[in-house]
Amino acid sequence: MARCRLLLFVAALSSIFGLLHASAGEADPIYSSAGKGLGQSPSGRRFEPQQGHWRHYKPAASPGPRGTNRGGPALKQRDPVGTASRVRKATPGNHVNQIAKQLRTCTIVSPHFGYQFNFCEEPLYLRWKQWDCLSDCRYHCMLAREDERKKVGLKPVKYHGKWPFQRVNGIQEPVSAALSALNLAVQFHGWVSFFIFVNYKLPFRPNKKPFYEYTGLWHIYAVFAMNSCFWSIVFHSRYVDLTEKLDCSSAVALLGFSLILAVLRVFNVTDEAARVMVSAPLVAFVTTHILYLNCYQLDYGLNMKVCLGMGTLQLILWAVWAGATRHPSRWKLWVVVIGGALAALLEIYDFPPYRGFVDAHALWHATTIPLTYLWWNFVRDDSEFRTTTLIKKAK
């Protein structure tokens, strides 16, 4: 008996700690119950998806509240697969009707309320994005709860650490995904223009290599930048554990290499041995952090501190160098540094998405687009400036 009491105490204590670490939206009892008992009957048997395009709302045999239809006929309505429709007739009790509307896209059994909801299987265009019954159920329940909060004047809350977004064609954050795609296009355009400028418009050394010593480093930077944009598109389209880890890892890798590149260019490190000595500790740190996020714990707070630290350090390096050098395009560097510092504030001071689409992170993606274009302009100007300087010294 004592062991049973101890186990009950530990279970209750763990549930309390789980609520303390959960987001405000997850603490909602109706939202947290969404998807419980998915695909199971009170006897434990799984319900198979209904064939065709029919959805059934069938009262259970148990008696309902007074004044309701007890054991009435099953209600059928024609509804295409994958679309969400409301229950057209009242179900026993207001709370049951509320649950029925919130969990309308799932295969659910609710023995507590005496109701069973059988829905169709998701179409292929949603299944490949892993929109299963449970995730779909949570999404619609989240929107229903947010509508209720809005009606009573409450502000939006986060669910699983993320704001409630309106998805479009299965894309969870359509604005951020679209801006990430545009950023990818700008990164690709900037890299191609730099490649053409260095290889076809600037002179070469006698050994057929470019005068600009940082050409190869900028090519590697372009690969990291485009890789980060790509996984940002994937993550904002559908965030699951894998896409989240890939997005975080690619962003950390980009910031780490950007810091290495800033140190090498600001201090004009051209010797290969010196470059290895400078890069090795930073590579080890970034690699360790990525392994920690992927293999141990995806700590958002720690990752934000690491990213802000590396980003701030390289902004300081570029700002000091822009003030000390006589580079003809230093004004572009100043704009990128100041713009990047202001854009970082959007990552710190977060706010709910406007109409379920545009939040602080989406605005951050929007600000990076013109800054990326100006940044690659500076890189081209730097290659020309450095090549001209080396040719004058050779003469």
C-alpha positions as YAML, in Angstrom:
chain: A
units: angstrom
residues:
- id: 1
  name: MET
  ca: [0.00, 0.00, 0.00]
- id: 2
  name: ALA
  ca: [2.85, 2.33, 0.82]
- id: 3
  name: ARG
  ca: [4.43, 1.67, -2.57]
- id: 4
  name: CYS
  ca: [1.17, 2.51, -4.33]
- id: 5
  name: ARG
  ca: [0.94, 5.80, -2.45]
- id: 6
  name: LEU
  ca: [4.54, 6.59, -3.33]
- id: 7
  name: LEU
  ca: [3.92, 5.88, -7.01]
- id: 8
  name: LEU
  ca: [0.80, 8.05, -6.99]
- id: 9
  name: PHE
  ca: [2.75, 10.88, -5.33]
- id: 10
  name: VAL
  ca: [5.57, 10.65, -7.90]
- id: 11
  name: ALA
  ca: [3.07, 10.62, -10.79]
- id: 12
  name: ALA
  ca: [1.25, 13.67, -9.43]
- id: 13
  name: LEU
  ca: [4.53, 15.49, -8.83]
- id: 14
  name: SER
  ca: [5.76, 14.75, -12.36]
- id: 15
  name: SER
  ca: [2.52, 16.03, -13.86]
- id: 16
  name: ILE
  ca: [2.85, 19.27, -11.88]
- id: 17
  name: PHE
  ca: [6.42, 19.77, -13.13]
- id: 18
  name: GLY
  ca: [5.24, 19.02, -16.66]
- id: 19
  name: LEU
  ca: [2.69, 21.82, -16.44]
- id: 20
  name: LEU
  ca: [5.31, 24.20, -15.04]
- id: 21
  name: HIS
  ca: [7.60, 23.64, -18.05]
- id: 22
  name: ALA
  ca: [4.78, 23.64, -20.60]
- id: 23
  name: SER
  ca: [3.65, 26.63, -22.62]
- id: 24
  name: ALA
  ca: [0.52, 28.49, -21.55]
- id: 25
  name: GLY
  ca: [-1.49, 26.91, -24.36]
- id: 26
  name: GLU
  ca: [-0.50, 23.38, -23.35]
- id: 27
  name: ALA
  ca: [-1.84, 23.99, -19.85]
- id: 28
  name: ASP
  ca: [-5.34, 24.45, -21.30]
- id: 29
  name: PRO
  ca: [-7.24, 21.33, -20.15]
- id: 30
  name: ILE
  ca: [-9.40, 21.15, -23.29]
- id: 31
  name: TYR
  ca: [-6.39, 21.53, -25.61]
- id: 32
  name: SER
  ca: [-4.31, 19.05, -23.61]
- id: 33
  name: SER
  ca: [-7.11, 16.48, -23.95]
- id: 34
  name: ALA
  ca: [-7.16, 16.86, -27.74]
- id: 35
  name: GLY
  ca: [-6.30, 13.58, -29.40]
- id: 36
  name: LYS
  ca: [-6.52, 11.41, -26.33]
- id: 37
  name: GLY
  ca: [-8.04, 8.08, -27.27]
- id: 38
  name: LEU
  ca: [-7.37, 8.60, -30.96]
- id: 39
  name: GLY
  ca: [-8.56, 5.63, -32.96]
- id: 40
  name: GLN
  ca: [-9.57, 3.54, -29.94]
- id: 41
  name: SER
  ca: [-12.93, 2.40, -28.66]
- id: 42
  name: PRO
  ca: [-13.82, 2.10, -24.97]
- id: 43
  name: SER
  ca: [-13.10, -1.63, -25.27]
- id: 44
  name: GLY
  ca: [-9.62, -0.93, -26.67]
- id: 45
  name: ARG
  ca: [-10.34, -1.83, -30.31]
- id: 46
  name: ARG
  ca: [-9.16, 0.50, -33.03]
- id: 47
  name: PHE
  ca: [-11.66, 2.00, -35.45]
- id: 48
  name: GLU
  ca: [-10.76, 1.64, -39.10]
- id: 49
  name: PRO
  ca: [-11.16, 4.76, -41.30]
- id: 50
  name: GLN
  ca: [-14.48, 4.97, -43.04]
- id: 51
  name: GLN
  ca: [-14.44, 4.16, -46.71]
- id: 52
  name: GLY
  ca: [-15.28, 6.81, -49.27]
- id: 53
  name: HIS
  ca: [-15.83, 10.41, -48.25]
- id: 54
  name: TRP
  ca: [-18.36, 9.99, -45.43]
- id: 55
  name: ARG
  ca: [-17.97, 11.28, -41.93]
- id: 56
  name: HIS
  ca: [-20.10, 9.85, -39.13]
- id: 57
  name: TYR
  ca: [-21.26, 11.50, -35.92]
- id: 58
  name: LYS
  ca: [-22.82, 8.65, -33.95]
- id: 59
  name: PRO
  ca: [-24.31, 8.96, -30.44]
- id: 60
  name: ALA
  ca: [-23.31, 6.19, -28.07]
- id: 61
  name: ALA
  ca: [-25.80, 3.87, -26.45]
- id: 62
  name: SER
  ca: [-25.34, 5.45, -23.02]
- id: 63
  name: PRO
  ca: [-28.07, 7.89, -22.01]
- id: 64
  name: GLY
  ca: [-27.29, 11.56, -22.51]
- id: 65
  name: PRO
  ca: [-28.35, 14.59, -20.52]
- id: 66
  name: ARG
  ca: [-31.99, 15.46, -20.11]
- id: 67
  name: GLY
  ca: [-33.62, 17.04, -23.15]
- id: 68
  name: THR
  ca: [-31.23, 15.54, -25.71]
- id: 69
  name: ASN
  ca: [-31.62, 12.91, -28.37]
- id: 70
  name: ARG
  ca: [-30.75, 9.60, -26.67]
- id: 71
  name: GLY
  ca: [-29.52, 6.91, -28.96]
- id: 72
  name: GLY
  ca: [-30.69, 8.82, -32.04]
- id: 73
  name: PRO
  ca: [-29.76, 7.85, -35.59]
- id: 74
  name: ALA
  ca: [-26.28, 8.46, -36.91]
- id: 75
  name: LEU
  ca: [-25.82, 11.76, -38.72]
- id: 76
  name: LYS
  ca: [-24.09, 11.60, -42.11]
- id: 77
  name: GLN
  ca: [-22.88, 14.45, -44.25]
- id: 78
  name: ARG
  ca: [-20.96, 14.54, -47.48]
- id: 79
  name: ASP
  ca: [-17.54, 16.12, -47.00]
- id: 80
  name: PRO
  ca: [-14.39, 15.89, -49.17]
- id: 81
  name: VAL
  ca: [-11.39, 14.19, -47.65]
- id: 82
  name: GLY
  ca: [-9.05, 16.54, -45.81]
- id: 83
  name: THR
  ca: [-11.49, 19.43, -45.41]
- id: 84
  name: ALA
  ca: [-12.78, 20.56, -42.05]
- id: 85
  name: SER
  ca: [-16.50, 21.10, -41.49]
- id: 86
  name: ARG
  ca: [-18.54, 21.87, -38.43]
- id: 87
  name: VAL
  ca: [-21.08, 19.58, -36.89]
- id: 88
  name: ARG
  ca: [-24.37, 20.70, -38.41]
- id: 89
  name: LYS
  ca: [-26.60, 19.37, -35.66]
- id: 90
  name: ALA
  ca: [-26.26, 19.81, -31.94]
- id: 91
  name: THR
  ca: [-24.65, 17.01, -29.96]
- id: 92
  name: PRO
  ca: [-25.55, 16.04, -26.38]
- id: 93
  name: GLY
  ca: [-24.47, 18.89, -24.13]
- id: 94
  name: ASN
  ca: [-22.68, 22.12, -24.96]
- id: 95
  name: HIS
  ca: [-19.31, 20.75, -23.86]
- id: 96
  name: VAL
  ca: [-19.67, 17.72, -26.13]
- id: 97
  name: ASN
  ca: [-20.58, 20.03, -29.01]
- id: 98
  name: GLN
  ca: [-17.47, 22.09, -28.26]
- id: 99
  name: ILE
  ca: [-15.22, 19.03, -28.31]
- id: 100
  name: ALA
  ca: [-16.88, 17.77, -31.49]
- id: 101
  name: LYS
  ca: [-16.14, 21.01, -33.29]
- id: 102
  name: GLN
  ca: [-12.57, 21.18, -32.03]
- id: 103
  name: LEU
  ca: [-11.71, 17.58, -32.92]
- id: 104
  name: ARG
  ca: [-13.64, 17.49, -36.17]
- id: 105
  name: THR
  ca: [-10.78, 16.24, -38.34]
- id: 106
  name: CYS
  ca: [-9.77, 13.21, -36.29]
- id: 107
  name: THR
  ca: [-10.71, 9.63, -35.65]
- id: 108
  name: ILE
  ca: [-11.63, 10.00, -32.01]
- id: 109
  name: VAL
  ca: [-13.49, 8.14, -29.31]
- id: 110
  name: SER
  ca: [-14.66, 10.13, -26.31]
- id: 111
  name: PRO
  ca: [-16.16, 7.57, -23.89]
- id: 112
  name: HIS
  ca: [-16.29, 10.19, -21.13]
- id: 113
  name: PHE
  ca: [-18.95, 12.15, -23.01]
- id: 114
  name: GLY
  ca: [-20.54, 9.08, -24.57]
- id: 115
  name: TYR
  ca: [-19.65, 10.08, -28.15]
- id: 116
  name: GLN
  ca: [-17.69, 8.52, -30.94]
- id: 117
  name: PHE
  ca: [-16.26, 10.45, -33.90]
- id: 118
  name: ASN
  ca: [-15.05, 8.54, -36.94]
- id: 119
  name: PHE
  ca: [-13.34, 10.59, -39.64]
- id: 120
  name: CYS
  ca: [-11.64, 9.79, -42.90]
- id: 121
  name: GLU
  ca: [-7.94, 9.26, -43.37]
- id: 122
  name: GLU
  ca: [-5.90, 12.29, -44.46]
- id: 123
  name: PRO
  ca: [-5.16, 12.72, -48.18]
- id: 124
  name: LEU
  ca: [-1.69, 12.05, -49.52]
- id: 125
  name: TYR
  ca: [-0.83, 15.72, -49.97]
- id: 126
  name: LEU
  ca: [-1.20, 16.17, -46.20]
- id: 127
  name: ARG
  ca: [0.18, 12.80, -45.10]
- id: 128
  name: TRP
  ca: [3.62, 13.38, -46.62]
- id: 129
  name: LYS
  ca: [3.92, 16.41, -44.34]
- id: 130
  name: GLN
  ca: [3.06, 14.18, -41.35]
- id: 131
  name: TRP
  ca: [-0.28, 15.83, -40.67]
- id: 132
  name: ASP
  ca: [-1.67, 12.82, -38.85]
- id: 133
  name: CYS
  ca: [-4.87, 12.76, -36.82]
- id: 134
  name: LEU
  ca: [-3.19, 13.85, -33.60]
- id: 135
  name: SER
  ca: [-1.37, 16.88, -35.05]
- id: 136
  name: ASP
  ca: [-4.40, 17.90, -37.12]
- id: 137
  name: CYS
  ca: [-6.57, 17.55, -34.04]
- id: 138
  name: ARG
  ca: [-4.28, 19.75, -31.97]
- id: 139
  name: TYR
  ca: [-4.13, 22.37, -34.71]
- id: 140
  name: HIS
  ca: [-7.91, 22.79, -34.99]
- id: 141
  name: CYS
  ca: [-8.37, 22.65, -31.24]
- id: 142
  name: MET
  ca: [-5.71, 25.36, -30.88]
- id: 143
  name: LEU
  ca: [-7.52, 27.63, -33.34]
- id: 144
  name: ALA
  ca: [-10.84, 27.05, -31.56]
- id: 145
  name: ARG
  ca: [-9.35, 27.87, -28.18]
- id: 146
  name: GLU
  ca: [-7.71, 31.02, -29.55]
- id: 147
  name: ASP
  ca: [-11.03, 32.18, -31.04]
- id: 148
  name: GLU
  ca: [-12.62, 31.80, -27.61]
- id: 149
  name: ARG
  ca: [-9.77, 33.68, -25.94]
- id: 150
  name: LYS
  ca: [-10.11, 36.50, -28.48]
- id: 151
  name: LYS
  ca: [-13.85, 36.83, -27.81]
- id: 152
  name: VAL
  ca: [-13.28, 37.37, -24.09]
- id: 153
  name: GLY
  ca: [-10.42, 39.83, -24.66]
- id: 154
  name: LEU
  ca: [-7.48, 37.57, -23.82]
- id: 155
  name: LYS
  ca: [-4.16, 37.68, -25.67]
- id: 156
  name: PRO
  ca: [-2.79, 34.71, -27.67]
- id: 157
  name: VAL
  ca: [-0.63, 32.17, -25.88]
- id: 158
  name: LYS
  ca: [2.06, 29.81, -27.10]
- id: 159
  name: TYR
  ca: [1.48, 26.11, -27.74]
- id: 160
  name: HIS
  ca: [4.52, 23.83, -27.45]
- id: 161
  name: GLY
  ca: [6.70, 26.94, -27.41]
- id: 162
  name: LYS
  ca: [5.24, 28.41, -30.63]
- id: 163
  name: TRP
  ca: [2.61, 30.99, -31.45]
- id: 164
  name: PRO
  ca: [-0.71, 29.88, -33.00]
- id: 165
  name: PHE
  ca: [-0.37, 30.37, -36.78]
- id: 166
  name: GLN
  ca: [-2.94, 30.00, -39.52]
- id: 167
  name: ARG
  ca: [-1.68, 27.36, -41.94]
- id: 168
  name: VAL
  ca: [-2.16, 27.58, -45.71]
- id: 169
  name: ASN
  ca: [-2.25, 24.40, -47.79]
- id: 170
  name: GLY
  ca: [-0.58, 22.51, -44.98]
- id: 171
  name: ILE
  ca: [2.18, 25.15, -44.52]
- id: 172
  name: GLN
  ca: [2.30, 26.17, -40.86]
- id: 173
  name: GLU
  ca: [4.03, 29.54, -41.22]
- id: 174
  name: PRO
  ca: [3.38, 30.61, -44.82]
- id: 175
  name: VAL
  ca: [4.79, 34.14, -44.51]
- id: 176
  name: SER
  ca: [8.06, 33.03, -42.91]
- id: 177
  name: ALA
  ca: [8.39, 30.19, -45.42]
- id: 178
  name: ALA
  ca: [7.84, 32.56, -48.37]
- id: 179
  name: LEU
  ca: [10.33, 35.11, -47.01]
- id: 180
  name: SER
  ca: [12.88, 32.35, -46.43]
- id: 181
  name: ALA
  ca: [12.44, 31.26, -50.05]
- id: 182
  name: LEU
  ca: [12.98, 34.85, -51.21]
- id: 183
  name: ASN
  ca: [16.06, 35.08, -49.02]
- id: 184
  name: LEU
  ca: [17.36, 31.87, -50.62]
- id: 185
  name: ALA
  ca: [16.87, 33.41, -54.07]
- id: 186
  name: VAL
  ca: [18.77, 36.56, -53.02]
- id: 187
  name: GLN
  ca: [21.59, 34.47, -51.55]
- id: 188
  name: PHE
  ca: [21.87, 32.47, -54.76]
- id: 189
  name: HIS
  ca: [21.81, 35.62, -56.89]
- id: 190
  name: GLY
  ca: [24.50, 37.24, -54.75]
- id: 191
  name: TRP
  ca: [26.74, 34.19, -54.88]
- id: 192
  name: VAL
  ca: [26.39, 33.78, -58.65]
- id: 193
  name: SER
  ca: [27.10, 37.47, -59.25]
- id: 194
  name: PHE
  ca: [30.19, 37.23, -57.04]
- id: 195
  name: PHE
  ca: [31.36, 34.09, -58.86]
- id: 196
  name: ILE
  ca: [30.96, 35.75, -62.27]
- id: 197
  name: PHE
  ca: [32.63, 38.96, -61.11]
- id: 198
  name: VAL
  ca: [35.70, 37.23, -59.66]
- id: 199
  name: ASN
  ca: [36.20, 34.70, -62.45]
- id: 200
  name: TYR
  ca: [35.31, 36.77, -65.52]
- id: 201
  name: LYS
  ca: [35.81, 40.46, -64.68]
- id: 202
  name: LEU
  ca: [38.85, 40.54, -62.39]
- id: 203
  name: PRO
  ca: [42.41, 39.68, -63.45]
- id: 204
  name: PHE
  ca: [44.15, 36.49, -62.31]
- id: 205
  name: ARG
  ca: [47.57, 35.76, -60.91]
- id: 206
  name: PRO
  ca: [50.18, 34.10, -63.17]
- id: 207
  name: ASN
  ca: [49.26, 30.74, -61.61]
- id: 208
  name: LYS
  ca: [45.64, 31.21, -62.81]
- id: 209
  name: LYS
  ca: [44.32, 31.89, -59.32]
- id: 210
  name: PRO
  ca: [42.39, 35.02, -58.33]
- id: 211
  name: PHE
  ca: [44.17, 37.80, -56.48]
- id: 212
  name: TYR
  ca: [41.39, 37.90, -53.90]
- id: 213
  name: GLU
  ca: [42.53, 35.53, -51.14]
- id: 214
  name: TYR
  ca: [39.05, 35.04, -49.66]
- id: 215
  name: THR
  ca: [37.31, 33.76, -52.78]
- id: 216
  name: GLY
  ca: [37.10, 30.16, -51.60]
- id: 217
  name: LEU
  ca: [35.87, 31.21, -48.16]
- id: 218
  name: TRP
  ca: [33.01, 33.22, -49.66]
- id: 219
  name: HIS
  ca: [32.01, 30.24, -51.78]
- id: 220
  name: ILE
  ca: [31.83, 28.10, -48.64]
- id: 221
  name: TYR
  ca: [29.87, 30.85, -46.92]
- id: 222
  name: ALA
  ca: [27.36, 30.84, -49.78]
- id: 223
  name: VAL
  ca: [26.82, 27.09, -49.36]
- id: 224
  name: PHE
  ca: [26.19, 27.50, -45.62]
- id: 225
  name: ALA
  ca: [23.85, 30.46, -46.21]
- id: 226
  name: MET
  ca: [21.76, 28.71, -48.88]
- id: 227
  name: ASN
  ca: [21.64, 25.54, -46.79]
- id: 228
  name: SER
  ca: [20.31, 27.55, -43.83]
- id: 229
  name: CYS
  ca: [17.66, 29.22, -46.00]
- id: 230
  name: PHE
  ca: [16.56, 25.88, -47.42]
- id: 231
  name: TRP
  ca: [16.04, 24.26, -44.03]
- id: 232
  name: SER
  ca: [14.32, 27.40, -42.82]
- id: 233
  name: ILE
  ca: [11.77, 26.95, -45.61]
- id: 234
  name: VAL
  ca: [11.28, 23.31, -44.67]
- id: 235
  name: PHE
  ca: [10.95, 24.05, -40.97]
- id: 236
  name: HIS
  ca: [8.45, 26.89, -41.39]
- id: 237
  name: SER
  ca: [6.42, 24.71, -43.72]
- id: 238
  name: ARG
  ca: [6.11, 21.90, -41.18]
- id: 239
  name: TYR
  ca: [7.89, 21.81, -37.87]
- id: 240
  name: VAL
  ca: [8.59, 18.36, -36.54]
- id: 241
  name: ASP
  ca: [11.60, 17.25, -34.48]
- id: 242
  name: LEU
  ca: [13.76, 16.51, -37.53]
- id: 243
  name: THR
  ca: [13.09, 19.78, -39.40]
- id: 244
  name: GLU
  ca: [13.52, 21.76, -36.18]
- id: 245
  name: LYS
  ca: [16.92, 20.24, -35.48]
- id: 246
  name: LEU
  ca: [18.06, 20.73, -39.08]
- id: 247
  name: ASP
  ca: [16.95, 24.36, -39.03]
- id: 248
  name: CYS
  ca: [18.74, 25.09, -35.75]
- id: 249
  name: SER
  ca: [21.87, 23.19, -36.79]
- id: 250
  name: SER
  ca: [22.15, 24.93, -40.17]
- id: 251
  name: ALA
  ca: [21.68, 28.36, -38.56]
- id: 252
  name: VAL
  ca: [24.38, 27.65, -35.97]
- id: 253
  name: ALA
  ca: [26.74, 26.37, -38.66]
- id: 254
  name: LEU
  ca: [26.17, 29.53, -40.73]
- id: 255
  name: LEU
  ca: [26.79, 31.84, -37.78]
- id: 256
  name: GLY
  ca: [29.89, 29.90, -36.79]
- id: 257
  name: PHE
  ca: [31.44, 30.06, -40.24]
- id: 258
  name: SER
  ca: [30.44, 33.74, -40.58]
- id: 259
  name: LEU
  ca: [32.35, 34.44, -37.37]
- id: 260
  name: ILE
  ca: [35.41, 32.58, -38.69]
- id: 261
  name: LEU
  ca: [35.24, 34.53, -41.94]
- id: 262
  name: ALA
  ca: [34.89, 37.83, -40.07]
- id: 263
  name: VAL
  ca: [37.98, 37.10, -37.96]
- id: 264
  name: LEU
  ca: [40.05, 36.10, -41.00]
- id: 265
  name: ARG
  ca: [39.03, 39.11, -43.10]
- id: 266
  name: VAL
  ca: [39.17, 41.75, -40.37]
- id: 267
  name: PHE
  ca: [42.64, 40.70, -39.22]
- id: 268
  name: ASN
  ca: [43.73, 39.96, -42.81]
- id: 269
  name: VAL
  ca: [44.80, 36.39, -42.08]
- id: 270
  name: THR
  ca: [46.09, 34.97, -45.37]
- id: 271
  name: ASP
  ca: [48.54, 32.29, -44.20]
- id: 272
  name: GLU
  ca: [46.99, 28.82, -44.33]
- id: 273
  name: ALA
  ca: [48.55, 27.61, -41.08]
- id: 274
  name: ALA
  ca: [47.34, 30.71, -39.24]
- id: 275
  name: ARG
  ca: [43.84, 30.22, -40.67]
- id: 276
  name: VAL
  ca: [43.75, 26.67, -39.34]
- id: 277
  name: MET
  ca: [44.88, 27.79, -35.88]
- id: 278
  name: VAL
  ca: [42.20, 30.50, -35.76]
- id: 279
  name: SER
  ca: [39.40, 28.33, -37.16]
- id: 280
  name: ALA
  ca: [40.01, 25.12, -35.18]
- id: 281
  name: PRO
  ca: [38.68, 26.32, -31.77]
- id: 282
  name: LEU
  ca: [35.59, 27.90, -33.36]
- id: 283
  name: VAL
  ca: [34.90, 24.79, -35.44]
- id: 284
  name: ALA
  ca: [35.20, 22.63, -32.32]
- id: 285
  name: PHE
  ca: [32.83, 24.89, -30.37]
- id: 286
  name: VAL
  ca: [30.19, 24.99, -33.13]
- id: 287
  name: THR
  ca: [30.42, 21.24, -33.71]
- id: 288
  name: THR
  ca: [30.02, 20.52, -29.99]
- id: 289
  name: HIS
  ca: [27.00, 22.81, -29.76]
- id: 290
  name: ILE
  ca: [25.33, 21.19, -32.78]
- id: 291
  name: LEU
  ca: [25.93, 17.72, -31.34]
- id: 292
  name: TYR
  ca: [24.47, 18.87, -28.01]
- id: 293
  name: LEU
  ca: [21.30, 20.14, -29.71]
- id: 294
  name: ASN
  ca: [20.82, 17.01, -31.80]
- id: 295
  name: CYS
  ca: [21.99, 14.24, -29.48]
- id: 296
  name: TYR
  ca: [21.28, 15.51, -25.97]
- id: 297
  name: GLN
  ca: [18.74, 18.32, -25.65]
- id: 298
  name: LEU
  ca: [17.27, 20.91, -28.01]
- id: 299
  name: ASP
  ca: [17.62, 23.80, -25.57]
- id: 300
  name: TYR
  ca: [16.00, 26.90, -27.10]
- id: 301
  name: GLY
  ca: [17.33, 29.30, -24.47]
- id: 302
  name: LEU
  ca: [20.91, 28.07, -24.76]
- id: 303
  name: ASN
  ca: [20.78, 28.04, -28.55]
- id: 304
  name: MET
  ca: [19.44, 31.61, -28.62]
- id: 305
  name: LYS
  ca: [22.28, 32.77, -26.35]
- id: 306
  name: VAL
  ca: [24.91, 31.04, -28.49]
- id: 307
  name: CYS
  ca: [23.52, 32.44, -31.74]
- id: 308
  name: LEU
  ca: [23.17, 35.96, -30.36]
- id: 309
  name: GLY
  ca: [26.69, 35.76, -28.93]
- id: 310
  name: MET
  ca: [28.30, 34.72, -32.22]
- id: 311
  name: GLY
  ca: [26.19, 37.21, -34.19]
- id: 312
  name: THR
  ca: [26.99, 40.11, -31.86]
- id: 313
  name: LEU
  ca: [30.72, 39.31, -31.87]
- id: 314
  name: GLN
  ca: [30.99, 39.36, -35.65]
- id: 315
  name: LEU
  ca: [28.92, 42.55, -35.88]
- id: 316
  name: ILE
  ca: [31.35, 44.22, -33.46]
- id: 317
  name: LEU
  ca: [34.32, 43.01, -35.52]
- id: 318
  name: TRP
  ca: [32.89, 44.33, -38.77]
- id: 319
  name: ALA
  ca: [31.86, 47.63, -37.15]
- id: 320
  name: VAL
  ca: [35.32, 48.27, -35.71]
- id: 321
  name: TRP
  ca: [36.95, 47.33, -39.00]
- id: 322
  name: ALA
  ca: [34.60, 49.58, -40.97]
- id: 323
  name: GLY
  ca: [35.52, 52.49, -38.70]
- id: 324
  name: ALA
  ca: [39.27, 51.84, -38.91]
- id: 325
  name: THR
  ca: [39.64, 51.00, -42.60]
- id: 326
  name: ARG
  ca: [39.44, 53.24, -45.66]
- id: 327
  name: HIS
  ca: [37.44, 50.76, -47.65]
- id: 328
  name: PRO
  ca: [35.48, 52.55, -50.42]
- id: 329
  name: SER
  ca: [32.33, 50.53, -49.65]
- id: 330
  name: ARG
  ca: [32.45, 50.78, -45.88]
- id: 331
  name: TRP
  ca: [29.08, 52.57, -45.87]
- id: 332
  name: LYS
  ca: [27.46, 49.35, -47.12]
- id: 333
  name: LEU
  ca: [29.10, 47.50, -44.28]
- id: 334
  name: TRP
  ca: [27.79, 50.06, -41.80]
- id: 335
  name: VAL
  ca: [24.25, 49.64, -43.13]
- id: 336
  name: VAL
  ca: [24.47, 45.85, -42.82]
- id: 337
  name: VAL
  ca: [25.90, 46.05, -39.29]
- id: 338
  name: ILE
  ca: [23.31, 48.54, -38.01]
- id: 339
  name: GLY
  ca: [20.48, 46.77, -39.84]
- id: 340
  name: GLY
  ca: [21.58, 43.39, -38.51]
- id: 341
  name: ALA
  ca: [21.71, 44.73, -34.94]
- id: 342
  name: LEU
  ca: [18.21, 46.18, -35.23]
- id: 343
  name: ALA
  ca: [16.91, 42.98, -36.82]
- id: 344
  name: ALA
  ca: [18.32, 40.97, -33.89]
- id: 345
  name: LEU
  ca: [15.96, 42.88, -31.60]
- id: 346
  name: LEU
  ca: [13.05, 41.21, -33.37]
- id: 347
  name: GLU
  ca: [14.39, 37.84, -32.24]
- id: 348
  name: ILE
  ca: [14.62, 39.07, -28.64]
- id: 349
  name: TYR
  ca: [11.35, 41.01, -28.32]
- id: 350
  name: ASP
  ca: [8.85, 38.50, -29.66]
- id: 351
  name: PHE
  ca: [5.15, 39.23, -30.20]
- id: 352
  name: PRO
  ca: [2.11, 37.18, -31.37]
- id: 353
  name: PRO
  ca: [1.44, 36.83, -35.11]
- id: 354
  name: TYR
  ca: [-0.75, 39.51, -36.65]
- id: 355
  name: ARG
  ca: [-3.93, 37.80, -37.85]
- id: 356
  name: GLY
  ca: [-2.17, 34.48, -37.41]
- id: 357
  name: PHE
  ca: [0.47, 35.10, -40.11]
- id: 358
  name: VAL
  ca: [3.12, 37.77, -39.38]
- id: 359
  name: ASP
  ca: [5.12, 37.62, -36.16]
- id: 360
  name: ALA
  ca: [8.48, 39.05, -35.09]
- id: 361
  name: HIS
  ca: [10.42, 36.20, -36.68]
- id: 362
  name: ALA
  ca: [8.68, 36.77, -40.03]
- id: 363
  name: LEU
  ca: [9.66, 40.45, -39.88]
- id: 364
  name: TRP
  ca: [13.24, 39.37, -39.15]
- id: 365
  name: HIS
  ca: [13.21, 37.27, -42.32]
- id: 366
  name: ALA
  ca: [11.89, 40.30, -44.23]
- id: 367
  name: THR
  ca: [14.70, 42.55, -42.98]
- id: 368
  name: THR
  ca: [17.40, 40.04, -43.96]
- id: 369
  name: ILE
  ca: [16.42, 40.18, -47.64]
- id: 370
  name: PRO
  ca: [17.68, 43.73, -48.45]
- id: 371
  name: LEU
  ca: [20.60, 43.27, -46.04]
- id: 372
  name: THR
  ca: [21.65, 40.09, -47.87]
- id: 373
  name: TYR
  ca: [21.54, 41.89, -51.21]
- id: 374
  name: LEU
  ca: [23.66, 44.74, -49.85]
- id: 375
  name: TRP
  ca: [26.03, 42.29, -48.16]
- id: 376
  name: TRP
  ca: [26.88, 40.51, -51.40]
- id: 377
  name: ASN
  ca: [27.38, 43.91, -53.04]
- id: 378
  name: PHE
  ca: [29.97, 44.68, -50.39]
- id: 379
  name: VAL
  ca: [31.67, 41.31, -50.98]
- id: 380
  name: ARG
  ca: [32.01, 42.07, -54.70]
- id: 381
  name: ASP
  ca: [33.38, 45.55, -53.93]
- id: 382
  name: ASP
  ca: [35.80, 44.06, -51.41]
- id: 383
  name: SER
  ca: [37.11, 41.59, -53.99]
- id: 384
  name: GLU
  ca: [37.68, 44.44, -56.45]
- id: 385
  name: PHE
  ca: [39.31, 46.67, -53.82]
- id: 386
  name: ARG
  ca: [41.60, 43.91, -52.60]
- id: 387
  name: THR
  ca: [42.57, 42.86, -56.15]
- id: 388
  name: THR
  ca: [43.41, 46.47, -57.11]
- id: 389
  name: THR
  ca: [45.52, 46.90, -53.96]
- id: 390
  name: LEU
  ca: [47.51, 43.71, -54.59]
- id: 391
  name: ILE
  ca: [48.13, 44.60, -58.25]
- id: 392
  name: LYS
  ca: [49.48, 48.03, -57.23]
- id: 393
  name: LYS
  ca: [51.79, 46.40, -54.69]
- id: 394
  name: ALA
  ca: [53.04, 43.92, -57.31]
- id: 395
  name: LYS
  ca: [54.05, 46.78, -59.59]
...
